[in-house]
Amino acid sequence: MGFRWIAPTCDRHFRTLDRGVVAVDNGGDLYPSTWAALTRAAKAVYPVLLRHADDHGVCFPAEDRLAAMSGLTRKGVRAGVLELEMAGLLSTKKVTTRNGRRAKLYNLLNDCTSPEGICMPSIFIDGGLWSDLTPTGKALAVAFRYFAKPRPDLDPDEEGWLEGDDFTEYLNRREYDICGAEPSVLREFSGVCRRIYLAAIESLQASYVIEPHDEMHWRVLIWPPKIRKVSWLNSRLSGEVR
């Protein structure tokens, strides 16, 4: 039997994506980095590999799991992985497991636990929301998370800016970060063109990645209000949902 979706148990589990993958910081001036130039397949599968990686960046998820969680075919997964290898973001090797089965081991070559990295909540992967995003939605999602920041001063449930232990506690309980980046900047750093930007925004909202905060800011959600039903996800795997 191949991969089947199950109810998520990850709670507030995170991995962090190296900020240098999205932007090059040259003395405070930011320039697009590898992320914007990656193909749709590479952008779709990389966060899924990141979600499965241990603290050393190593994982060995089955190909059908990667395909389902990234919204790709197995052929698309292989193409995406190959491109990530060529971009220097990961390495792979074939191994034999203790039960005598062949598997592919993935080694992500950037730190996936750094507190300075881009916050990537696992619930969006495990809950089927990432797989449901359009390709441009996936590209734009990471750019939104790059530019988003914790802003208790803009949180209506808080009384203003927090410091010290109060700020640390806020980081652990916050429901969203705030992004005020301009659309042109988000497009540039995600590799999304103007023509399909609004469609990507709609996809992100439909999968609870972002929601409006005010006229100048977006909320980039840490914890979504809903996830996809397991029965629906598995029906889609079986070809019963189109």
Secondary structure, 3 states (H helix, E strand, C coil): CCCCCCCCCCCCCEEEECHHHCEEEECCEEEECHHHHCCHHHHHHHHHHHHHCCCCCEECCCHHHHHHHHCCCHHHHHHHHHHHHHCCCEEEEEEECCCCCEEEEEEECCCCCCCCCEEEECHHHHCCHHHHCCHHHHHHHHHHHHHCECCHHHCCCCCCCCCHHHHHHHHHHCCEEEECCCHHHHHHHHCCCHHHHHHHHHHHHHCCCEEECCCCCEEEECCCCCCCCHHHHHHHHCCCCC
